[in-house]
């Protein structure tokens, strides 16, 4: 691992006064990202917003190049979207699904996505089927393939769920989807930025991402990946002058590439900041980031398991930087509040975000701590001491 911890913490000055283990909610922006956003906002104030956007044209075009490098794809397969939910919506609602078509998903699925399945099932007469988990709590690959029928049109899962450190076997799922010619939509809002995500290996057709989490970008930013080969099979749910060209009274055409999923108005400073955040991550190296995050999370799970009354709840053969746990003598919301008063940030997750997750059968909320590469081993010690009440 080649991460200069002192340097990345110096780029995150809040580390001096705050222990931030809420990177799965929103990470801390490094100084270069903050500087990029503030510089653009200042430029808008000085010369005007339209004029500032024109002045930032090279940076804004670099957004697509940087993200293509991040995901190992082509720049014309990337669309800027204001958040991961809207990116996922643009993908899902564009699919040519018909009455009787089947969607395959998993019990770890995020609430917002499952609500979309239920809505479209009601509107279009779709069938939503939940693939069972294997012995590790992840998507059961053998069961997935056995559930495919001639009406299966979509496999849609999360790479990493919001409520645990599980990493679903996205690449194995992609091989099955490709072999059967089924659309494959991957929610990667919790994975991109903390691990290497290569869409050419995963073989997903569509992938949605947020900027604020492990990429350490501004809030209100995100992007969508759309494989070139399926573009003409999709019908974006809305169109404006950013995504389409009005030819005459009776005709329009979508613009080429994934930008047909964009809309005209956006947070330009946020796009500039997200592009800088992606470049910052690329400079460090996603392999380096993943190794460090996994190491810190393993240390955190091990030490938390030694705290009296704490049970670590993460399933999965492979785990990431999200660590969920239950403390017998303290409600998760109370623990979050107590730690925040001590300048320690975590969050908690509830059954409402994942109704089908088997771990929630006891109706209890879980505390969620999520580490990143700029966190330190000393902070893990401090955190576990704080959880125990020392």
RAQUIPE-V482100 format. One record per helix or strand. SS is the DSSP state (@ for helix, = for strand). FROM is the first residue (numbers start at 1). LEN is the number of residues. If there is no record, write none. Layout:
SS_FROM_LEN ; SS_FROM_LEN
//
This chain:
@_5_6 ; @_13_4 ; =_19_2 ; =_22_1 ; @_31_17 ; @_49_7 ; @_57_15 ; @_75_3 ; =_78_4 ; @_84_9 ; =_102_5 ; @_111_14 ; =_127_5 ; =_133_1 ; =_139_1 ; @_141_6 ; =_152_7 ; =_166_1 ; @_170_11 ; =_183_5 ; =_192_1 ; =_195_1 ; @_199_4 ; =_206_5 ; =_222_5 ; @_228_6 ; =_244_5 ; =_251_4 ; @_258_4 ; @_268_17 ; @_286_19 ; =_310_3 ; =_319_1 ; =_322_6 ; @_332_9 ; =_344_2 ; =_347_3 ; @_351_3 ; @_358_3 ; =_366_5 ; @_377_12
//
